[in-house]
C-alpha cells in the first residue's frame, strides 16, 4: 500500500501557522478563568468548501434563555461521561449540526477562556474537516441555522467592525452570511485570524452600537 492508502491526508499548509501558534495564544486577564468556573468546550472547525477555506458557525435559536439568537461555535458544557474537552466539543457539534465527527481531525487545543456572563471556562478545540459531511440544525429548539462561513468573508475589511453594548463594552464583530457575529464568538474568531496569519488590515475605528433587535435578545439572558 502507498502512504496515502494507510493514513489520512494531512491538514492543508494554510493551517500550519495556526496549528503551531494556537496552543500558545495569549489570554487577556479578563478572559482567564477562575478554578471554580464550570468546564465547557467549543469546536473551531476549519474546512475547505466551494468558496475556499471556511469555518463552521451556528446561530442559536431566538427562544433560548441564554445567548438567544447569537451566532456561535458548536459546543457546550463538558458532561461527566465526556472524555475531556475534545470529546465534548465533537459530541456537541454532532448534536447541534449533525456533522460526522469521524471526518474531523483535531489539530490543536487552545488555552481556556472565561465567559463571565455564564460562568463557564471554555476550551476551544480546533479541528480540520478532513471529510466534510452534510450539516443542518440538529435541534430546532436550540439551533436556528448552520453556516460554513468562508475565511475570505471573515477577513474582508468591509465585513469587520466593533460593536458597543450599552454597558460601554466594545468588541470585535463580523457581518457575514446575514449574521452579526459578536461577543465571545467574535473575540475568538478575531484572535484565530491573527494567530493563523489570515487577518487583513481593516478600519478598527469603525464602531457601531449593537442593533436594537440584537440587544432585545441579549436582554433575555
C-alpha positions as CSV (number, residue, x, y, z in Angstrom):
1,X,0.0,0.0,0.0
2,X,1.0,3.6,-0.6
3,X,1.2,6.0,2.3
4,X,-1.9,7.7,1.1
5,X,-3.8,4.4,1.4
6,X,-2.7,3.8,5.0
7,X,-3.0,7.3,6.6
8,X,-5.4,10.2,6.3
9,X,-4.3,13.3,4.4
10,X,-2.6,16.0,6.5
11,X,-4.2,19.3,7.1
12,X,-3.5,21.8,4.3
13,X,-0.5,24.2,4.5
14,X,-2.7,27.2,5.2
15,X,-3.4,25.8,8.6
16,X,0.3,25.2,9.5
17,X,0.9,28.5,11.3
18,X,-2.4,28.3,13.3
19,X,-1.6,24.7,14.4
20,X,1.9,25.8,15.6
21,X,0.8,29.0,17.3
22,X,-2.7,28.4,18.6
23,X,-1.8,26.4,21.8
24,X,0.3,29.4,22.9
25,X,-2.4,32.0,22.3
26,X,-2.2,34.9,24.8
27,X,-5.3,35.1,27.1
28,X,-6.2,38.6,28.3
29,X,-6.6,38.9,32.0
30,X,-10.4,39.4,31.9
31,X,-10.7,36.0,30.0
32,X,-8.6,34.0,32.4
33,X,-10.9,31.5,34.1
34,X,-11.2,31.0,37.9
35,X,-10.8,27.4,39.0
36,X,-14.4,27.1,40.2
37,X,-15.9,28.0,36.8
38,X,-17.9,25.3,35.0
39,X,-16.0,23.5,32.2
40,X,-17.2,23.7,28.6
41,X,-15.8,23.3,25.1
42,X,-16.4,24.7,21.6
43,X,-15.4,23.4,18.2
44,X,-13.4,25.7,15.9
45,X,-13.8,23.6,12.7
46,X,-11.8,24.6,9.6
47,X,-12.8,23.2,6.2
48,X,-12.4,23.8,2.5
49,X,-15.7,24.4,0.8
50,X,-16.8,25.7,-2.7
51,X,-15.7,29.2,-1.7
52,X,-12.3,28.2,-0.2
53,X,-11.3,27.8,3.4
54,X,-14.1,28.2,5.8
55,X,-15.3,28.0,9.5
56,X,-18.4,26.3,10.8
57,X,-20.8,28.5,12.8
58,X,-24.3,28.1,14.1
59,X,-27.0,30.6,15.0
60,X,-28.7,29.9,18.3
61,X,-32.5,29.8,18.4
62,X,-34.2,33.0,19.4
63,X,-36.3,31.1,22.0
64,X,-33.3,30.1,24.2
65,X,-32.9,31.5,27.6
66,X,-29.2,32.1,27.2
67,X,-27.4,33.8,24.3
68,X,-30.6,33.7,22.2
69,X,-30.2,34.3,18.5
70,X,-26.4,34.7,18.7
71,X,-24.0,33.2,16.2
72,X,-21.7,30.7,17.9
73,X,-19.3,27.9,17.5
74,X,-20.8,24.4,18.1
75,X,-20.2,23.5,21.7
76,X,-21.5,23.3,25.3
77,X,-20.7,22.0,28.7
78,X,-18.4,19.1,29.4
79,X,-20.6,16.3,30.7
80,X,-19.2,13.7,33.2
81,X,-19.3,11.0,30.6
82,X,-17.2,13.0,28.2
83,X,-13.5,12.2,28.0
84,X,-12.5,15.8,28.3
85,X,-13.0,18.9,26.1
86,X,-12.2,17.2,22.7
87,X,-14.9,14.6,23.2
88,X,-17.4,17.2,24.4
89,X,-16.7,19.6,21.5
90,X,-17.2,16.8,18.9
91,X,-20.3,15.5,20.7
92,X,-21.9,18.9,20.9
93,X,-21.1,19.6,17.2
94,X,-22.8,16.3,16.2
95,X,-25.9,17.1,18.3
96,X,-26.1,20.7,17.1
97,X,-25.3,20.3,13.4
98,X,-25.3,16.5,12.6
99,X,-21.7,16.5,11.4
100,X,-19.9,13.2,11.3
101,X,-17.1,13.5,14.0
102,X,-15.0,10.7,12.3
103,X,-14.3,13.2,9.4
104,X,-12.8,15.7,11.8
105,X,-9.1,15.7,12.8
106,X,-8.3,17.6,16.0
107,X,-5.2,19.8,15.3
108,X,-5.0,21.9,18.5
109,X,-6.4,22.6,21.9
110,X,-6.4,26.3,22.7
111,X,-6.0,27.8,26.2
112,X,-9.1,28.0,28.4
113,X,-11.1,31.2,28.2
114,X,-13.6,32.5,30.8
115,X,-17.1,33.5,29.8
116,X,-18.0,35.5,32.9
117,X,-21.6,36.1,31.9
118,X,-22.4,32.4,32.0
119,X,-19.7,31.3,34.4
120,X,-18.1,28.8,32.1
121,X,-14.4,28.2,31.4
122,X,-14.3,27.2,27.8
123,X,-11.7,25.1,26.0
124,X,-11.7,25.9,22.2
125,X,-10.9,22.7,20.2
126,X,-9.6,23.3,16.7
127,X,-10.1,20.7,14.0
128,X,-9.5,20.1,10.3
129,X,-12.7,19.0,8.5
130,X,-10.9,16.2,6.5
131,X,-14.1,14.7,5.2
132,X,-16.9,17.2,5.3
133,X,-20.4,15.8,5.9
134,X,-23.8,17.4,5.5
135,X,-24.8,19.8,8.3
136,X,-28.2,21.2,9.4
137,X,-29.8,22.4,12.6
138,X,-29.8,19.3,14.9
139,X,-32.4,20.6,17.2
140,X,-34.7,23.4,16.1
141,X,-35.3,24.5,19.7
142,X,-31.6,25.1,20.1
143,X,-30.1,25.9,16.7
144,X,-31.8,28.1,14.1
145,X,-29.2,27.7,11.3
146,X,-25.8,26.3,10.4
147,X,-23.4,28.0,8.1
148,X,-20.0,27.4,6.6
149,X,-18.5,30.9,6.6
150,X,-15.7,31.4,4.1
151,X,-12.5,32.8,5.6
152,X,-12.3,35.4,2.8
153,X,-15.6,36.9,4.0
154,X,-14.4,37.0,7.6
155,X,-11.3,38.8,6.6
156,X,-13.0,41.2,4.2
157,X,-12.4,44.7,5.7
158,X,-16.0,45.6,4.6
159,X,-17.3,42.9,7.0
160,X,-15.3,44.0,10.0
161,X,-16.4,46.4,12.8
162,X,-16.5,46.9,16.5
163,X,-19.9,46.8,18.3
164,X,-20.7,48.7,21.5
165,X,-23.0,47.4,24.3
166,X,-25.0,50.0,26.3
167,X,-22.7,49.0,29.3
168,X,-19.9,50.6,27.4
169,X,-18.1,47.4,26.5
170,X,-17.0,47.3,22.8
171,X,-15.5,44.3,21.0
172,X,-14.9,43.0,17.5
173,X,-17.7,41.9,15.2
174,X,-18.3,40.5,11.7
175,X,-21.2,40.9,9.3
176,X,-21.3,37.7,7.3
177,X,-24.0,35.5,5.8
178,X,-26.8,37.6,7.2
179,X,-25.4,37.3,10.7
180,X,-23.9,39.8,13.1
181,X,-21.2,37.8,14.9
182,X,-20.2,39.5,18.2
183,X,-19.3,38.7,21.8
184,X,-17.2,35.7,22.7
185,X,-17.5,34.1,19.3
186,X,-16.2,37.2,17.5
187,X,-13.4,37.7,20.0
188,X,-12.2,34.1,19.5
189,X,-12.6,34.4,15.7
190,X,-10.6,37.6,15.7
191,X,-7.8,36.0,17.7
192,X,-7.8,32.9,15.5
193,X,-7.5,35.1,12.3
194,X,-4.5,36.9,13.8
195,X,-2.8,33.8,15.1
196,X,-3.3,32.0,11.8
197,X,-1.8,34.9,9.8
198,X,-5.1,35.3,7.8
199,X,-6.0,38.7,9.1
200,X,-6.2,41.7,6.7
201,X,-6.0,45.4,7.7
202,X,-9.4,46.9,8.4
203,X,-10.7,50.1,9.9
204,X,-10.5,49.3,13.6
205,X,-12.0,52.7,14.5
206,X,-15.4,51.6,12.9
207,X,-17.6,51.2,15.9
208,X,-21.4,50.8,16.0
209,X,-24.0,50.4,18.7
210,X,-25.5,46.9,18.9
211,X,-28.8,46.9,16.9
212,X,-32.0,47.0,19.0
213,X,-33.1,43.5,17.9
214,X,-29.8,42.0,19.0
215,X,-30.0,43.9,22.3
216,X,-33.5,42.7,22.9
217,X,-32.4,39.1,22.5
218,X,-29.3,39.6,24.7
219,X,-31.5,41.2,27.4
220,X,-33.5,37.9,27.7
221,X,-30.4,36.2,29.1
